[in-house]
């Protein structure tokens, strides 16, 4: 029994105890002490005229004395009071002075005094038995409910209704899902032509791209019930529970058809079968089998659409993706600049903004941000404005929140020495200068030597437009930009610091990807070198399987070295030819600590 249940039991028993105690206290409380006497004593007091009143209640006589005391005694039931007193020689004139009252025993006092003392223990036992039986029944119901799905039905009407208007961007995905909405609204239009609507829709995309929100919008547009559940809620340590919950979920869905069943993170139960340790038939596989059976068992007339979301479609079992199950797959990409602007306007709708706020500029600085990232960024800006006691969110708060989301908060306690500040300024100036000079590199938006997260300083260089394809020349320019900080330190001070460790790692990974994945080597054949082996049940890459010889491995290392060396030479050339511009950037950073895009462009044009 848990803590809450114990407290509840104690409260119930306390209330019952207090009730019983109060009843007994009412029964036993009396303002006047009652004395029990014998018949001879009563006769003597009558003759002495001490008794003023006699109350007859069956076989019980209650005597009121002149001094205010009370007495009681019992008589034989076969003999009346007058006969009894006459037999004991009580004078008639004495009897005439007495006030005699006869009361019925069936009143409240009789019930309170004779029946209630026997009834209360019986009631107490009955209440106790009833309570214990209720506890047992509750435990049984919880045990029986262990196999119920626990799916939540989200509201699709009223203020909480979500439609496609509430989902910014993802135009192609919304067009795909409009067919599902039309089928749920007008199924006869499709069935009349012999068309079969997809039974399942799989939403695929990176975390935070709006898969769950889009599924709710479909239900809101169609105005049908929406049952949502996470894939992990099916999995339990007890065998058969997951399959039972699947059956219960689809049973509820069929009763509420037309409706939508949404399974979030379906990869928790939908991973490829036979991939566990020893290929065992575990609980997760039984749950997956039941999902497959339920989707196959759908009648065409049930009008139940199964929607699922995942960011790992590569690990799903092929049986889930075949026609007749999740036969429609909708990819939700990261938003482009127009979508980001639209998303920002949606999240800023209920927040007071200053007039000079330009969401387009914010969208330009947030490439690669998902919808969730943008929502978090706008919220951080509102928090920052409130911290500054402002009534409206300004452009500055929005720009600062971008850096907080990307790099982390400012580390004001991380105070650099003058020497460290100069080293950091030279390092970041090298990045900024090479990024500005090389035509294929991304333009500079901001340079700072203020510590954020793990970085002592940072250079924010972002593409002007969203890019989906990259050329070799662009990657070569990015390599030079990554290594420019390391190169600038070495050229300025004759040695390097540990601040370039992350740049070196990123440059090495990029150079290796150019050779082994993108086929951008001049000497090696355009093929993929190395295959990452993944254990599906773990969901991670364990090791890389080398599908090439040692000779090829040496050539790969040689090609990587050539790319890195060429990038360093490009950075050296740019820095040596533009030493004056580098010094100006360093001086501005040491003075202001931060250089925005406009100020940086002015410095470069003046130098």
N, C-alpha and C positions, 0 to 999 in steps of 0.2 A: 504494500500500500504506500502510495506516495505521501509527501508532506501535506498537500492540499486535502487529500482524502482523510488523513488523520485529524486535521483541524476540523473538518466538516463533521466527523463522527463525535468529536468532543463537544462541539457546539450543540448537536442534537441531544446528546445525553444530558448535558447541562440544563437545557430547556425543560426536558422531561422531569428531571430531578427537582428543579425549582417549582414546577407546576404541582408535583405531588406534595412537596414540603408546604406549599402555600395552602393547599386543601386541608392537610392535617392541622396546620396552625389555626385555620379558621374554625375547625371542628373543636379544637382543644382550648381555644382562648375563651376566657370567661372573666368578667370583671369582679364577680362575687364568688367566694369560696363555698362550694356545696359540700355539706356533711351528710354522711349516710348514718341513719339511726335505726333502732328496732321499733317494733309496734308498741311495746310497753312505754318506751320513752315518749312516743307521739301522744299517747293517751294522757300521760302525766302533764305534758306541756299544754294540751287542750284544756284540761281541768284548771291549770294555772293561768289560762287565758294569754299564753305567750304566742300562740299561733293565730295569725290573722286571716290566712288564706290557704286553701288546699286546692291544688291543680291535679286532676285525675287524668292520666294518660295511659289507658289500658291497665296494666298491673303495677304501674309506677305512680307513686304519689309524691308530688313536689310541694313542700311546706314553706310558706313565707312567714317568718317570725317578726314580732313587733320591733326587735332591735335591728332589723335589716338583713339578718343572716338567712340562708336558705338551707333546707334539709331535704333529703329524699329517702324513700324506703319502698320496698316491694310488698305487695299483698297477694293473696291467693286470687286466681282469676275467677273462681266459682262463687265468690262472695262479694256482695256489693259493699260500698263504703259505709252506708248508713247502718246496715246490719252488723258490720264489723265493729263499728264504734258502740252500738247498743249492747252487743255481747260483752264488750270490755267495760261496760258501766259508765259510759260518758253521759253526763246529764244533758237533757234535751235543751235546757236554756243555754248551755255552753255551745251546743251544736248550732243553735239559731244565730249565735253571734259570728259564726265562721262563714267566710265567703268561699263557696265551693264552685269550682269551674271544671268542666269536662272538655278535654281537647281530643280531636281525632288524630290517631297515630299515622295517618296516611299523608300528612303534610311534608313540607320541606325539611323540617327539623327531624322528622322520623327517618326520611331518606338520607339525610346527612349523618345522622347518628347511628343508624343501623345497617343501611345498605351500602353506603359509600366506602366505609373501611374495608369491606370485602370485595367491592367492585374495582377499587384502585389497583391493587396488585394484579388482578386479572387484566385490566387495561394496559398496565405497564408491560406485562409479558407479551400481550398481543402486539403492542406497538414495536417491541424489540424484535419479535419474530418477523413481522412485516418488513421492518427495516433491513434485517439481515437477508431476507429473501430478495428484496429489491437490489441489494448489493451484489448478490450472486447473479441475478438476472442481468445487471449491468455489465458484470464481467463476462458473462456468456455472449452478450450482444457485441462487446468490444472484440471478443475472440472471433465471433462470426464476421465482424466488419473488418477483420485484418486483411481479407482478400478483396475488399472494395477498392475501387480505383482512386478515389479522392480527387477526381478531376474538378476543377473550378469552372463554374459557368460565369463568364464575364458578361456584363450588361451591354446590349447592343442597341438600346434605346435611351432616350433622355439625355441629360447633360454629359454622361460618361460615354456616349456613343462616339466611336472613332470611324471616320470615313477617309476616302482617298484625299480629301482636302487637307486632312491633318498630316498627311505623309508628303513631305517635300522631296523632289527629285524622283529617282527610280522610275522614269517615265515608261521605259520598255517593260519593266516588271509589272507595272500597273496595267498596261495594255494586255499582257498575257493573262493576268488574273481577272480582267473584265469578263472573259468568257465564262469563268467559274461563277461570277456574280450573276451573269445572264442565265446560266443554267439553273441556279438556285431560285431565281425569280420567275423564270418562264421555262420550266423543263419541257413542256409539251412542244415548244417551238423546235427543240432539238430532236426529241423522240419521234416527231412526225416525219422527219427526214431520215430516220434511221441512224442518227448520229449518237455516238456514245461519248459522253463527257468523261474526262479522265477521273479515275477514282482517287488518285492521290497526286498531290502537288508538293514537290520538294524544293524548298527555298534554300539556296546555297549562297554563302557570302561570308566575308570576314566578320569577326565580332564587332557589334555596334553599328552595323549597316542598316538595321531596321527590319529584320526578318520577322520578329514577333509583332511589331507594330503593323507591318503590312498584312499579316494574317488577321489581326483584329479589324483592320480596315475592310477586308473582304467580307467579314461577318457583318460589320456595320453597314456596308453598302447593300448587302443582300437582305439585311434585317432578319437574320436567323440566329438561333442559339449558337454560342461559341464555347466549346469545352476545351480547356487548355490543361496540359499536364507536362511535366518534365520527364525525359527518358529515364533519369535516375530514380524516379519514384516507383518504377516498376520493379526494380531490382531489390531483393531482400535476401537475407541469409537462409531463409527457409525455402525449400524446394516447392515449386508450384504456386507461390504467392504472386509472382509477377504475371504468370499466365492467367491466374484468376482475376487479377486487376484489369488485364487487357479485356477479358470477356465481359467484365462488369462495365468497363468504359464503353464498349461498343453496344452493349445492351441499352445503356442510357441514351446513347446517340440515336439508335434506331427508334426509340420511343419519342424522341424530340425532333425527328426528321421533318422537313429539311434542316440540316445543321452542319456545322463545321467542327471537326475534331482536330485539334492542333497539338502535336507532340514536339516540344522544344528539346534541342540537343538529342536528337534521335540516335546519334552515334554512340550514346551510352548503352543502348541495347541492340543497335543495328549493325554492330561490327561483324566483320566476316566470320562465319562459323568455322569451327575446326582450327582456330588460331590460338586457342588457349594452351596452357601447359599440358602436354600430352594429348592435345586435341580432344579434351574431355567434353562431354555433353553437359555443360553446367547450367545453372539457373538462368543466366542471361540468354543462352541459346534457346531454352524452352520458351522464354518470353518472346523472343524474336519469331520463333515458329508460330506462336499463337497470333502475333500481329499479322503474319503472312496469311494464316488461315482465315482470320476475320476479314481481311481485305478481299480475299478471294470469295468469301461467302456473301459479300454484299450483293443484294438484288439490284437490278438496274433502276427499280422504282423506289428504293429507299431514300434517295436524294441526300446521302451522307458523303461529304467530301472530307478526305483525310489530308491535312496539311502538316508538314514537318519542316523543321529547320535544322541546319547543321553547318559548321564551318570546316568539317572534315569529310567531304564526300568521297575521298579516296579510300577510306577505311570501311565504307558501307558494304554490306553483303550484296552481291549481284542480284540475288533474288528480290531484293527490295526495289531495284531500279528497272526491272523488266516491265514491259507493257502489261497493263492490268493492275499494277500496284502504283508505285510512284512513277508513272509513265510520263509525267510532265515535270521538267526540271527548270526552275527559274533562277538565273544567276543575278545576284544583287551586288553590283560593283561599288567601289568607293565613289563618292560623289565628285563630279568635276566642279570647276569654278562656278558655273551657273547654279548647279544644284546646291553647292555650299552656301552661296548667297541666299538662296531660297530657304534653306534649312535654318540659317542664322536669323532670317526674318521671322520664321515660325517660332523659334525659341525666345526671341526678343519681343514677341507680341505683348506679353503681359509685364514687361519690364520698362520703366521709364528711361528713355534715352535722350541724351543731349542732341540738339539740332545738328551739330557738326559731325555726328557719327556717320561714317560711310561704310556700309557693310561690304561693298565691293572690295575695298582695301583689305578688310579682314579676311575675305574669301581668298584674296591673292596670297596671303601669308599662311594659309592653312592647307597646302596640298598634302594629300595623304591622310587627312583627318576623316574619320568616320562620323556618322550622325551623332553617335554617343559622345565622341570627342568634342564636337562642336557644342552640344548641349552642356557638357561639363565646362567648356571654356566660357560660355556665356554666363553660367552660374558663378564661376570663379570671378568674373568681372563684376557681377552684382555684389558678391561678398567683399571684394576689394573696395568698391565704391562705398558700401556701408561702413567699412572699417575707417574710411577717410571722412565719415560724416557727411557724405554727399547725398542729395536727394535724387540724383539722376546718374545713370551710367554713361561715362564719357568714352571717347575714342582711346584715350590713354589707358584706361582700365582694360579695355578689350585687347589692346596690343600687348599689354603686360601679361594678361592671362594666357595668351598664346605661348609665350615663353615659359610660363609656369607649367602649362600642360606638357610642353615638349621637353623641357630640361629640368623642371623642378623649381621649387621656390628659391628666392635669393638667400644666400648664406651670409647674412650680415655679420655674424660672429667670426666668419672666416676672413680675418684681416691679413692681407699680404704685406710683406715688407716692401720697401722701395725697390730693392733689387728684384724681388719676385714680380712686382708690378711691371717693371721694365721688361723682364723676360716674357711675361704673358702678353704685354703690348706688342713686342716684336713678333711673337708667335702668331697672334691673331692678325696683325698687320700683313704678315706674309700670306696667310690664307686670303685675306680680302684683296690684296694687290694682284695676286695671280688670278683670282676669280674675275677681277675686273678687266685685266689685260687680255686674257685668252678669250677669243671670240666664241668658242664652243662651250665655255663654262657658264654656269648659272649666275645671274647678276646678284650683287650684294644688297641685302635689305637692312642689315644691322650688324654692327661690330661692337663688342662689349668686353671689358675685363672684369666685370662683376661676377663673382662666383655664383653659379646655379647648379644645384645637384652635385654631381661629382666633377664638373668642369670648372677650372679656375677662370676661364673666359670662353667666349664662343663667337663664331662668325655665322650669321644666318644668310646663306645664299640659296635662293629659291628660284625655280623655273618660272618664266613669264606665263607659260601656258601649261596645261596638263599634258603630259607625254605618256604614251602607251608603248611606243617603240623608241629605242635608243640606238644611236650609231656608235661605231667603234671610236670615231674621233671625239665624240662627247665623253665616252668613258676615259679616254686617254687624258682629256682636259681635266676631268674630275680627279684622276690619279695625281696629276700635278698639283691641283688645289689641296688635296689631302696631305701631300708631302711638303707643301710650301712652308708650313709652320716649322717643321723639323729643319728644313733647309735654311730658313731665315735665322733661326737660333744659331745654327752652326756657322753661318756666314758672319753674323754679328758678334758672337761671343767666342767663337772657336771651339765650342763644345755644346752638347745638347742636354736637356733635362728629361725627366720622366713624364712631363706633360704631353709629349707626343705619342704616348703608348697606344692610346685609342685610335689616333690617326693611322699609325702603322698597321694596326690590326685590320682596320677597315680597308686600307690600301691593299694589303696582302690578300684579303678575301675577294676584293674586286678583281685584282689581277688573276687570281686562280680561277674565278668564275669566267673571265674572258677566255681563258685557255681551255678549261675542262668542260664548260657548259654551253658557251655561246659560239664556239667554233671560230673565234676571231684571231687565231694564230696563223702566221704566214708560213710556218714550217711544218706544223702538225696537221693531220687530216681533220676535216670538220666533223667531229664525232664527239660523243659524250664520254669522258674519261672518269671512270669510277661510278659505282651505283651504291646508293645508300640503302642498306637493308633495314627494314622496319618490322618490328614485331607488333602486329596489329593489336594484340591484347594489352600492350603497354602504351601504344600510341606515340612512340617516339623512335627516332633513328638511333639504333644501337651502335652500328659501325658501318664503315664504308667498305664495300667489296671492291677490291682492286681488279679491274678487268683489263689490265694492261701490264706489260712487262717492266722489268727494272730499267731497261734501256729507255723506254718511253717515259718512265717516271723521272729519269735524269733530264730528258728533254723538256718535260713540263716545268721542272724546277729552273732550268736554264731560261726558258721563255718567260717565266714569272720574273726572274732576276733582270732580264732585258727590259721588261715593261717598267719595273720599279726604277731601274737606273735611268732610263729615258725620261721618266716623269721627273726625277730629281734634277736632271740636266735642264729640262724645260723650266722648272721653277727657279733654278740658279740664274738662268739667262734673263728671265723676266725681272727678278729682284735686282740683279747687277745693273741692268739697263734703266731701271726706274728707282734708283736708290733715293732720290729726292722725294718721290711720292711716298715711299715707305717711311721715311723719317717724318713726313707731315702726318701720316696716319698715326704713328707712334706718339708724336707730340700731342695730337688731339685726344688720343685715348688716355694718356697720362693726365691731361687736364680735365676732361669731361667724363671719362670712364666709359661712355657710350656714344656711338656715332650712328645716327639714323640714316636711312637711304638718301634723303635729300642732301644732308650735310656731307655725306661721303661723296656723292656725285660732284658737289661744289669743290671739295678738296682736290679731286682728281682733275677737274677742269682747270683749276688755278695752277697746279703744279706743272 
